[in-house]
Amino acid sequence: MKSLPILMLLVASGAALAQPQPPAAAPSGRAESPRQATPAQAAMPLSPGTQVITLEQAERLLVERNLAVIAARRGVDSARAQRLVASSLPPAVVSAGNTFGQFNEGGRPAAGSPNTANITGARFLGPQNNVTVGLQVLVELGGKRTLRTRLAEENIGAAEAQVLDALRSQLYVLRQNFFTALGARANLEVALANRAGLDRTEALLRRQLRDGAIPEGDLLRFQASRVVFENDVVTNAQAYAAAVAQIAVTLAADAADFRPGEPPAVPTRRGATSSDPVRATLSAIAFDVQGRFNTIPDLGIGREELGAAVQDRPDVVAALRQASAAGANLALVEATRWRDVTVNAGFARTRLNQNVPSGTIPLLANDQFSMQLSVPIFTRRIVEGNVGVAAGQAGQADALARAALLQARADFAIAWSAVEQSRNLLRVYTGGALGRAEAAYRSAEQAYTAGGSSLLEVLDALRTLNATRLAANLARTNYLVALAQLEQATGVSGVSPRL
């Protein structure tokens, strides 16, 4: 009977711990104050500046901010600009110039005549006295401009598929980190609730010790047994902060640059310092994730439908388009067997020196028109070598496309197996494991009431219940991550749960 008050408090604490965690409240943009939070969230020592974020909000931010997606979009812009270049005619070259100086050169003087200079009439002429104008045009043969345009369009298609693939990959990373953060948050809520219940039990034990109702050894054994629960609080707080930091990376946010406000006040346990490491860990996180973690979504689609959709996965489509682009490049290189012709047209006008003797009609200037055609020769070895390079690249691209499809099929098989296994394991916990752990805890309490067991046996049962609940949270996390992995493996949107 002396232990009855202790038992009553343990029963009340155990009943509170055995209750399932309520679903997270819908986010309102900021973390709720302790007075507004639910009982399970009241002990979360978050900073007032921590932003509450849901999965839907995070996905929208990812589309706008993720650096990998932005880089892929810039690749599309580059490919489209290259199409403008590829579809243009080879630019003509216009040249203009003039002779800026001239002189006359005479022959050797005759024998016996005075030695005179051989250079006479040196002068510098202005631009108005002579001018040379030229036009050079490259005439492409073999339809090279059309083939270049086709190659550029194939590259645009591949770049667009790469944007979708980058979005697919980054969404999976975000969802994986988000579900991991939800699991860590649920574990932290369990650990904080455990610690609060144990604090109340220890306070009662201290009062019973002062009243002489229990020996001091019971209190010491109780304090030694709660170390595991204290370690759970710190470990889960660190895991939650780490998962939130990874979410910040995918959203292009600097997780280390967050300036926290004053953390909410939490009661200080007797014998504990005011600087709680959990508060120090959580007060500087930039986001507080929210979602219906206890929801167990159904897949809603069959294996055959998902398997058929794998061939439309963005990375498979990108590989196919890159193979098509390699084929277009081969056709372009083969067109170089047609030798291009360069046409040069020119006009030159030179004003003649007026002190040169002339006929009856004075000559003022000399006008000349010219036309030249040039064709490269001895290009066969170069062309054949380039064709061989392009053919090899086309073969490589085709092999990579087939390998991408096979890898996608393997990813789908692995992801489907992971979904099946994680769903079966989750059913084990939700179907009876938690209930059996709670029943074992209640049985230990009843045995303690009847005097058939010790307080440590009750604590062992509580540890088992706590471990089972943490394992159930892990099973939920793994199932949600497996669904996100299945969506990534198939490329089918909507498979990943909407929390």
RODO-2510 file (C-alpha; in nm, 4 decimals, decimal comma):
residues 499
     n   res          X          Y          Z
     1     m     0,0000     0,0000     0,0000
     2     k     0,2946     0,2359     0,0582
     3     s     0,3831     0,2017    -0,3099
     4     l     0,0303     0,2722    -0,4286
     5     p     0,0834     0,6490    -0,4895
     6     i     0,3937     0,5706    -0,6952
     7     l     0,2075     0,3127    -0,8945
     8     m    -0,0845     0,5501    -0,9586
     9     l     0,1515     0,8085    -1,1026
    10     l     0,3307     0,5483    -1,3121
    11     v    -0,0012     0,4273    -1,4454
    12     a    -0,1036     0,7823    -1,5323
    13     s     0,2329     0,8492    -1,6975
    14     g     0,2232     0,5209    -1,8863
    15     a    -0,1295     0,5824    -2,0059
    16     a    -0,0257     0,9221    -2,1372
    17     l     0,2784     0,7745    -2,3073
    18     a     0,0779     0,4951    -2,4635
    19     q    -0,1613     0,7323    -2,6372
    20     p    -0,0923     0,7776    -3,0091
    21     q     0,0508     1,1108    -3,1117
    22     p    -0,2135     1,3401    -3,2644
    23     p    -0,1708     1,4442    -3,6258
    24     a     0,0324     1,7580    -3,6771
    25     a    -0,1701     2,0753    -3,7057
    26     a    -0,1993     2,2499    -4,0401
    27     p     0,0804     2,5051    -4,0819
    28     s     0,0095     2,8743    -4,0557
    29     g     0,3512     3,0058    -4,1589
    30     r     0,5069     3,0357    -3,8109
    31     a     0,5646     2,8011    -3,5212
    32     e     0,2842     2,8071    -3,2690
    33     s     0,3495     2,9428    -2,9257
    34     p     0,3581     2,6971    -2,6374
    35     r     0,0122     2,8101    -2,5227
    36     q    -0,1409     2,7360    -2,8643
    37     a     0,0410     2,4102    -2,9324
    38     t    -0,1021     2,0665    -2,8727
    39     p     0,0170     1,8799    -2,5621
    40     a     0,2541     1,6657    -2,7707
    41     q     0,4070     1,9755    -2,9269
    42     a     0,4125     2,1961    -2,6216
    43     a     0,7535     2,0722    -2,5101
    44     m     0,9199     2,1371    -2,8492
    45     p     1,1736     2,4099    -2,7666
    46     l     1,1655     2,5872    -3,1031
    47     s     1,2550     2,9468    -3,1688
    48     p     0,9666     3,1870    -3,2403
    49     g     1,1300     3,2614    -3,5750
    50     t     1,1156     2,9013    -3,6914
    51     q     0,9043     2,8727    -4,0061
    52     v     0,6449     2,5978    -4,0167
    53     i     0,6549     2,4221    -4,3538
    54     t     0,4506     2,1432    -4,5084
    55     l     0,5561     1,9064    -4,7820
    56     e     0,3398     2,0853    -5,0369
    57     q     0,4980     2,4197    -4,9515
    58     a     0,8454     2,2700    -4,9651
    59     e     0,7820     2,1214    -5,3096
    60     r     0,6652     2,4575    -5,4445
    61     l     0,9762     2,6244    -5,3061
    62     l     1,1928     2,3532    -5,4596
    63     v     1,0540     2,4169    -5,8077
    64     e     1,1344     2,7855    -5,7704
    65     r     1,4658     2,7770    -5,5831
    66     n     1,6440     2,4462    -5,6211
    67     l     1,9830     2,5142    -5,7768
    68     a     2,0069     2,1861    -5,9669
    69     v     1,6703     2,2544    -6,1330
    70     i     1,7708     2,6121    -6,2112
    71     a     2,0961     2,4918    -6,3681
    72     a     1,9024     2,2453    -6,5850
    73     r     1,6715     2,5246    -6,7003
    74     r     1,9702     2,7319    -6,7998
    75     g     2,0778     2,4376    -7,0124
    76     v     1,7515     2,4648    -7,2057
    77     d     1,8110     2,8370    -7,2583
    78     s     2,1584     2,7592    -7,3909
    79     a     2,0271     2,4900    -7,6271
    80     r     1,7635     2,7248    -7,7673
    81     a     2,0234     2,9939    -7,8270
    82     q     2,2394     2,7404    -8,0091
    83     r     1,9478     2,6645    -8,2399
    84     l     1,9451     3,0297    -8,3519
    85     v     2,3102     2,9958    -8,4448
    86     a     2,2686     2,6593    -8,6150
    87     s     1,9756     2,7695    -8,8324
    88     s     2,1562     3,0778    -8,9654
    89     l     2,3364     3,0989    -9,2993
    90     p     2,7144     3,1258    -9,2892
    91     p     2,7875     3,4984    -9,2555
    92     a     2,9251     3,6823    -9,5579
    93     v     3,2478     3,8750    -9,5187
    94     v     3,2791     4,2284    -9,6557
    95     s     3,6217     4,3902    -9,6903
    96     a     3,7269     4,7449    -9,7855
    97     g     4,0677     4,9103    -9,8078
    98     n     4,2918     5,1499    -9,9939
    99     t     4,6549     5,1948   -10,0952
   100     f     4,8097     5,4503    -9,8685
   101     g     5,1349     5,5012   -10,0575
   102     q     5,3123     5,4278   -10,3862
   103     f     5,6340     5,4976   -10,5737
   104     n     5,7803     5,4315   -10,9194
   105     e     6,0841     5,2081   -10,9572
   106     g     6,3189     5,2654   -11,2533
   107     g     6,5692     5,0325   -11,4250
   108     r     6,9504     5,0422   -11,4043
   109     p     7,1123     5,3479   -11,5731
   110     a     7,2898     5,2953   -11,9068
   111     a     7,6702     5,2732   -11,9240
   112     g     7,8310     5,6169   -11,9137
   113     s     7,5141     5,7961   -11,7996
   114     p     7,5000     5,9677   -11,4658
   115     n     7,3964     5,7481   -11,1727
   116     t     7,0417     5,8504   -11,0806
   117     a     6,8059     5,7129   -10,8215
   118     n     6,5975     5,4151   -10,9301
   119     i     6,2951     5,5181   -10,7172
   120     t     6,0958     5,8129   -10,8420
   121     g     5,7565     5,9626   -10,7952
   122     a     5,7144     5,8527   -10,4355
   123     r     5,3930     5,9876   -10,2887
   124     f     5,1244     5,9122   -10,0382
   125     l     4,7712     5,8884   -10,1703
   126     g     4,4568     5,9632    -9,9745
   127     p     4,1575     5,7258    -9,9596
   128     q     3,9861     5,9193   -10,2360
   129     n     4,2562     5,8236   -10,4858
   130     n     4,2055     5,4417   -10,4623
   131     v     3,9705     5,1937   -10,2999
   132     t     3,9340     4,8155   -10,2851
   133     v     3,6031     4,6466   -10,1952
   134     g     3,5510     4,2693   -10,1533
   135     l     3,2719     4,0246   -10,0691
   136     q     3,3301     3,6645    -9,9547
   137     v     3,0432     3,4147    -9,9322
   138     l     3,0543     3,0500    -9,8242
   139     v     2,8096     2,8339   -10,0186
   140     e     2,7229     2,5212    -9,8163
   141     l     2,6295     2,2055   -10,0011
   142     g     2,4686     1,8823    -9,8830
   143     g     2,1952     2,0439    -9,6712
   144     k     2,4267     2,1223    -9,3820
   145     r     2,2152     2,4048    -9,2406
   146     t     1,9066     2,1815    -9,2237
   147     l     2,1051     1,9093    -9,0505
   148     r     2,2545     2,1577    -8,8054
   149     t     1,9058     2,2819    -8,7202
   150     r     1,7842     1,9286    -8,6641
   151     l     2,0770     1,8575    -8,4323
   152     a     2,0047     2,1738    -8,2333
   153     e     1,6380     2,0783    -8,1948
   154     e     1,7347     1,7323    -8,0711
   155     n     1,9625     1,8948    -7,8146
   156     i     1,6751     2,1163    -7,6986
   157     g     1,4583     1,8096    -7,6432
   158     a     1,7330     1,6391    -7,4455
   159     a     1,7861     1,9511    -7,2323
   160     e     1,4144     1,9733    -7,1554
   161     a     1,4090     1,6090    -7,0484
   162     q     1,7091     1,6766    -6,8240
   163     v     1,5114     1,9518    -6,6494
   164     l     1,2365     1,7011    -6,5688
   165     d     1,4963     1,4493    -6,4542
   166     a     1,6610     1,7054    -6,2251
   167     l     1,3192     1,7902    -6,0817
   168     r     1,2432     1,4201    -6,0311
   169     s     1,5701     1,3572    -5,8496
   170     q     1,5533     1,6673    -5,6312
   171     l     1,1923     1,6017    -5,5354
   172     y     1,2925     1,2575    -5,4151
   173     v     1,5773     1,4023    -5,2094
   174     l     1,3406     1,6582    -5,0581
   175     r     1,0735     1,3997    -4,9773
   176     q     1,3249     1,1592    -4,8297
   177     n     1,4627     1,4284    -4,6004
   178     f     1,1137     1,5556    -4,5184
   179     f     0,9836     1,2125    -4,4182
   180     t     1,3007     1,1500    -4,2202
   181     a     1,2469     1,4811    -4,0418
   182     l     0,8849     1,3886    -3,9655
   183     g     1,0021     1,0600    -3,8180
   184     a     1,2701     1,2325    -3,6103
   185     r     1,0150     1,4863    -3,4907
   186     a     0,7739     1,2103    -3,3880
   187     n     1,0557     1,0325    -3,2023
   188     l     1,1497     1,3572    -3,0313
   189     e     0,7910     1,4131    -2,9195
   190     v     0,7871     1,0616    -2,7744
   191     a     1,1184     1,1213    -2,5978
   192     l     1,0066     1,4575    -2,4578
   193     a     0,6792     1,3077    -2,3363
   194     n     0,8731     1,0230    -2,1753
   195     r     1,1034     1,2668    -2,0025
   196     a     0,8134     1,4752    -1,8738
   197     g     0,6411     1,1663    -1,7329
   198     l     0,9620     1,0454    -1,5708
   199     d     1,0139     1,3905    -1,4184
   200     r     0,6764     1,3681    -1,2509
   201     t     0,7502     1,0167    -1,1290
   202     e     1,0871     1,1200    -0,9873
   203     a     0,9312     1,4162    -0,8081
   204     l     0,6806     1,1828    -0,6452
   205     l     0,9552     0,9386    -0,5490
   206     r     1,1449     1,2209    -0,3830
   207     r     0,8397     1,3119    -0,1776
   208     q     0,7845     0,9492    -0,0831
   209     l     1,1493     0,9241     0,0213
   210     r     1,1137     1,2293     0,2436
   211     d     0,8039     1,0776     0,3982
   212     g     0,9883     0,7496     0,4550
   213     a     0,7507     0,5557     0,2317
   214     i     1,0249     0,4071     0,0142
   215     p     1,3954     0,3341     0,0593
   216     e     1,6544     0,5552    -0,1054
   217     g     1,7656     0,2668    -0,3252
   218     d     1,4381     0,2818    -0,5196
   219     l     1,5044     0,6433    -0,6126
   220     l     1,8650     0,5728    -0,7091
   221     r     1,7673     0,2770    -0,9248
   222     f     1,4990     0,4863    -1,0909
   223     q     1,7442     0,7683    -1,1662
   224     a     1,9975     0,5227    -1,3087
   225     s     1,7335     0,3638    -1,5291
   226     r     1,6219     0,6887    -1,6973
   227     v     1,9586     0,7585    -1,8623
   228     v     1,8436     0,5788    -2,1748
   229     f     1,5426     0,8082    -2,2025
   230     e     1,7588     1,1187    -2,1618
   231     n     1,9871     0,9983    -2,4381
   232     d     1,6846     0,9500    -2,6653
   233     v     1,5917     1,3166    -2,6255
   234     v     1,9323     1,4465    -2,7307
   235     t     1,9772     1,1935    -3,0123
   236     n     1,6368     1,2618    -3,1661
   237     a     1,6828     1,6378    -3,1380
   238     q     2,0100     1,6130    -3,3295
   239     a     1,8506     1,3847    -3,5899
   240     y     1,5658     1,6323    -3,6398
   241     a     1,8030     1,9274    -3,6780
   242     a     2,0162     1,7329    -3,9283
   243     a     1,7145     1,6374    -4,1406
   244     v     1,5894     1,9962    -4,1434
   245     a     1,9339     2,1161    -4,2530
   246     q     1,9207     1,8780    -4,5495
   247     i     1,5775     2,0133    -4,6404
   248     a     1,7236     2,3627    -4,6404
   249     v     1,9903     2,2540    -4,8885
   250     t     1,7313     2,1363    -5,1421
   251     l     1,5463     2,4677    -5,1023
   252     a     1,8646     2,6714    -5,1590
   253     a     1,8502     2,8060    -4,8038
   254     d     2,1520     2,8545    -4,5794
   255     a     2,0823     2,6393    -4,2756
   256     a     2,3795     2,7879    -4,0898
   257     d     2,2680     3,1484    -4,1451
   258     f     1,9443     3,1276    -3,9454
   259     r     1,9211     3,3867    -3,6685
   260     p     1,7053     3,2380    -3,3956
   261     g     1,5026     3,4441    -3,1523
   262     e     1,4643     3,3665    -2,7881
   263     p     1,3507     3,0044    -2,7502
   264     p     1,0273     2,9466    -2,5628
   265     a     1,0620     2,9013    -2,1927
   266     v     1,0405     2,5450    -2,0703
   267     p     1,0381     2,4312    -1,7085
   268     t     1,3798     2,3356    -1,5788
   269     r     1,3973     1,9946    -1,4193
   270     r     1,5314     1,9694    -1,0726
   271     g     1,9032     1,9150    -1,0817
   272     a     1,9317     2,0120    -1,4506
   273     t     2,1145     2,3165    -1,5783
   274     s     1,9264     2,5987    -1,7473
   275     s     2,1180     2,5476    -2,0726
   276     d     1,9284     2,2510    -2,2154
   277     p     2,1221     2,0967    -2,5090
   278     v     1,7897     2,0188    -2,6780
   279     r     1,6920     2,3852    -2,6705
   280     a     2,0347     2,4791    -2,8041
   281     t     1,9980     2,2298    -3,0881
   282     l     1,6431     2,3155    -3,1936
   283     s     1,6462     2,6910    -3,1381
   284     a     1,8612     2,7453    -3,4489
   285     i     1,6745     2,5342    -3,7037
   286     a     1,5179     2,7269    -3,9918
   287     f     1,2124     2,5046    -4,0510
   288     d     0,9679     2,3046    -3,8456
   289     v     0,8151     2,0334    -4,0640
   290     q     0,4471     1,9473    -4,0291
   291     g     0,2436     1,6626    -4,1758
   292     r     0,0082     1,3767    -4,1006
   293     f     0,2803     1,1338    -4,0068
   294     n     0,0428     0,8663    -3,8773
   295     t    -0,1326     0,8430    -4,2129
   296     i    -0,0733     0,5131    -4,3931
   297     p    -0,1541     0,5916    -4,7583
   298     d    -0,2538     0,3263    -5,0075
   299     l    -0,0591     0,2904    -5,3278
   300     g    -0,3640     0,3163    -5,5512
   301     i    -0,1971     0,1762    -5,8647
   302     g    -0,0858    -0,1672    -5,9759
   303     r     0,2564    -0,3046    -6,0495
   304     e     0,1867    -0,3548    -6,4204
   305     e     0,0861     0,0063    -6,4742
   306     l     0,3935     0,1326    -6,2941
   307     g     0,6221    -0,1035    -6,4830
   308     a     0,4849     0,0145    -6,8175
   309     a     0,5472     0,3777    -6,7226
   310     v     0,9183     0,3279    -6,6561
   311     q     1,0072     0,3808    -7,0231
   312     d     0,8732     0,7369    -6,9951
   313     r     1,0959     0,8237    -6,6999
   314     p     1,2708     1,1572    -6,7674
   315     d     1,6259     1,0235    -6,7580
   316     v     1,5323     0,7428    -6,9998
   317     v     1,3699     0,9960    -7,2322
   318     a     1,6758     1,2211    -7,2037
   319     a     1,9061     0,9320    -7,2945
   320     l     1,6910     0,8462    -7,5968
   321     r     1,6945     1,2063    -7,7131
   322     q     2,0701     1,2249    -7,6691
   323     a     2,0993     0,9139    -7,8863
   324     s     1,8775     1,0802    -8,1468
   325     a     2,0958     1,3900    -8,1298
   326     a     2,4038     1,1745    -8,1825
   327     g     2,2392     1,0301    -8,4940
   328     a     2,1661     1,3800    -8,6217
   329     n     2,5278     1,4748    -8,5606
   330     l     2,6423     1,1727    -8,7626
   331     a     2,4262     1,2817    -9,0546
   332     l     2,5713     1,6321    -9,0310
   333     v     2,9274     1,5028    -9,0336
   334     e     2,8541     1,2770    -9,3291
   335     a     2,7296     1,5831    -9,5183
   336     t     3,0829     1,7258    -9,5034
   337     r     3,1654     1,4915    -9,7911
   338     w     3,0112     1,7670    -9,9996
   339     r     3,2848     2,0270   -10,0313
   340     d     3,1679     2,3795    -9,9682
   341     v     3,2512     2,6514   -10,2202
   342     t     3,3863     2,9913   -10,1211
   343     v     3,2997     3,2763   -10,3608
   344     n     3,5131     3,5921   -10,3559
   345     a     3,4007     3,8982   -10,5517
   346     g     3,6045     4,2185   -10,5578
   347     f     3,6212     4,5677   -10,7017
   348     a     3,9281     4,7954   -10,7087
   349     r     3,9586     5,1547   -10,8290
   350     t     4,2934     5,3338   -10,8512
   351     r     4,3344     5,6940   -10,9585
   352     l     4,6238     5,7165   -11,1997
   353     n     4,9210     5,9464   -11,1629
   354     q     4,8521     6,2442   -11,3892
   355     n     5,2190     6,3094   -11,4759
   356     v     5,2324     5,9790   -11,6640
   357     p     5,2202     6,0342   -12,0426
   358     s     4,8859     5,9415   -12,1936
   359     g     4,7153     5,9287   -12,5326
   360     t     4,4605     6,1599   -12,6757
   361     i     4,2057     6,0649   -12,4054
   362     p     4,3273     6,1457   -12,0531
   363     l     4,3154     5,8514   -11,8141
   364     l     4,1869     5,9360   -11,4658
   365     a     4,1565     5,5988   -11,2923
   366     n     4,1838     5,2255   -11,3344
   367     d     3,8775     5,0101   -11,2349
   368     q     3,8992     4,6361   -11,1847
   369     f     3,6373     4,3664   -11,1113
   370     s     3,7378     4,0182   -10,9896
   371     m     3,5683     3,6868   -10,9120
   372     q     3,7256     3,3839   -10,7419
   373     l     3,5956     3,0389   -10,6507
   374     s     3,7816     2,8258   -10,3972
   375     v     3,7198     2,4631   -10,2984
   376     p     3,9120     2,2705   -10,0310
   377     i     4,1035     1,9701   -10,1565
   378     f     4,2631     1,6642    -9,9956
   379     t     3,9877     1,6472    -9,7300
   380     r     3,8950     1,2817    -9,7648
   381     r     4,0970     1,1498    -9,4685
   382     i     3,9741     1,4305    -9,2446
   383     v     3,6119     1,3735    -9,3409
   384     e     3,6316     0,9973    -9,2959
   385     g     3,7966     1,0432    -8,9579
   386     n     3,5231     1,2816    -8,8401
   387     v     3,2577     1,0414    -8,9668
   388     g     3,4196     0,7610    -8,7691
   389     v     3,4205     0,9743    -8,4528
   390     a     3,0546     1,0679    -8,4961
   391     a     2,9577     0,7059    -8,5660
   392     g     3,1341     0,5932    -8,2491
   393     q     2,9602     0,8632    -8,0455
   394     a     2,6235     0,7602    -8,1899
   395     g     2,6906     0,3994    -8,0917
   396     q     2,7856     0,5072    -7,7400
   397     a     2,4702     0,7154    -7,7032
   398     d     2,2539     0,4272    -7,8218
   399     a     2,4162     0,1889    -7,5733
   400     l     2,3720     0,4413    -7,2914
   401     a     2,0042     0,4821    -7,3801
   402     r     1,9462     0,1072    -7,3587
   403     a     2,1434     0,0939    -7,0328
   404     a     1,9314     0,3785    -6,8904
   405     l     1,6133     0,1832    -6,9594
   406     l     1,7528    -0,1323    -6,8006
   407     q     1,8678     0,0651    -6,4959
   408     a     1,5239     0,2224    -6,4678
   409     r     1,3637    -0,1208    -6,4759
   410     a     1,6021    -0,2367    -6,2020
   411     d     1,5248     0,0731    -5,9934
   412     f     1,1548    -0,0015    -6,0270
   413     a     1,1994    -0,3624    -5,9165
   414     i     1,4024    -0,2547    -5,6126
   415     a     1,1596     0,0224    -5,5208
   416     w     0,8577    -0,2055    -5,5524
   417     s     1,0224    -0,4636    -5,3266
   418     a     1,1048    -0,1905    -5,0727
   419     v     0,7417    -0,0753    -5,0699
   420     e     0,6158    -0,4297    -5,0135
   421     q     0,8620    -0,4997    -4,7332
   422     s     0,8140    -0,1679    -4,5549
   423     r     0,4348    -0,1966    -4,5810
   424     n     0,4388    -0,5466    -4,4333
   425     l     0,6656    -0,4360    -4,1497
   426     l     0,4447    -0,1363    -4,0776
   427     r     0,1422    -0,3662    -4,0584
   428     v     0,3250    -0,5694    -3,7948
   429     y     0,3539    -0,2656    -3,5692
   430     t     0,0152    -0,1134    -3,6393
   431     g    -0,1584    -0,4498    -3,6367
   432     g    -0,0539    -0,5694    -3,2933
   433     a     0,3039    -0,5016    -3,1878
   434     l     0,2194    -0,1682    -3,0268
   435     g    -0,0847    -0,3159    -2,8576
   436     r     0,1167    -0,6056    -2,7173
   437     a     0,3855    -0,3692    -2,5866
   438     e     0,1198    -0,1582    -2,4146
   439     a    -0,0410    -0,4707    -2,2701
   440     a     0,2959    -0,5890    -2,1402
   441     y     0,3476    -0,2534    -1,9727
   442     r     0,0058    -0,2668    -1,8078
   443     s     0,0743    -0,6250    -1,6941
   444     a     0,3998    -0,5132    -1,5322
   445     e     0,2102    -0,2377    -1,3521
   446     q    -0,0476    -0,4817    -1,2217
   447     a     0,2243    -0,7204    -1,1042
   448     y     0,3950    -0,4312    -0,9286
   449     t     0,0654    -0,3459    -0,7581
   450     a     0,0293    -0,7015    -0,6376
   451     g     0,3843    -0,7043    -0,5134
   452     g     0,4994    -0,9617    -0,7656
   453     s     0,7526    -0,7388    -0,9438
   454     s     0,9823    -0,4481    -0,8764
   455     l     0,9851    -0,0899    -0,9987
   456     l     1,2739    -0,1716    -1,2321
   457     e     1,0616    -0,4327    -1,4073
   458     v     0,8006    -0,1650    -1,4712
   459     l     1,0719     0,0573    -1,6145
   460     d     1,1933    -0,2280    -1,8340
   461     a     0,8416    -0,2657    -1,9686
   462     l     0,8326     0,1088    -2,0319
   463     r     1,1608     0,0893    -2,2196
   464     t     1,0195    -0,1922    -2,4320
   465     l     0,7101     0,0140    -2,5048
   466     n     0,9248     0,3139    -2,5928
   467     a     1,1454     0,1056    -2,8242
   468     t     0,8377    -0,0374    -2,9945
   469     r     0,6927     0,3066    -3,0535
   470     l     1,0216     0,4305    -3,1955
   471     a     1,0390     0,1247    -3,4194
   472     a     0,6841     0,1958    -3,5369
   473     n     0,7859     0,5524    -3,6225
   474     l     1,0815     0,4163    -3,8155
   475     a     0,8531     0,1764    -4,0011
   476     r     0,6236     0,4660    -4,0969
   477     t     0,9227     0,6676    -4,2148
   478     n     1,0579     0,3818    -4,4219
   479     y     0,7192     0,3231    -4,5830
   480     l     0,6789     0,6896    -4,6785
   481     v     1,0347     0,7012    -4,8143
   482     a     0,9737     0,3784    -5,0066
   483     l     0,6682     0,5336    -5,1740
   484     a     0,8738     0,8402    -5,2686
   485     q     1,1455     0,6110    -5,4038
   486     l     0,8854     0,4247    -5,6098
   487     e     0,7708     0,7519    -5,7655
   488     q     1,1293     0,8403    -5,8445
   489     a     1,1919     0,4980    -5,9960
   490     t     0,8848     0,5072    -6,2197
   491     g     0,8489     0,8770    -6,2914
   492     v     0,4748     0,8522    -6,2188
   493     s     0,3555     1,1516    -6,0185
   494     g     0,1140     1,0985    -5,7318
   495     v     0,2698     0,7817    -5,5949
   496     s     0,4474     0,9661    -5,3151
   497     p     0,2012     1,0453    -5,0330
   498     r     0,0611     1,3943    -4,9835
   499     l     0,0832     1,4683    -4,6151
***
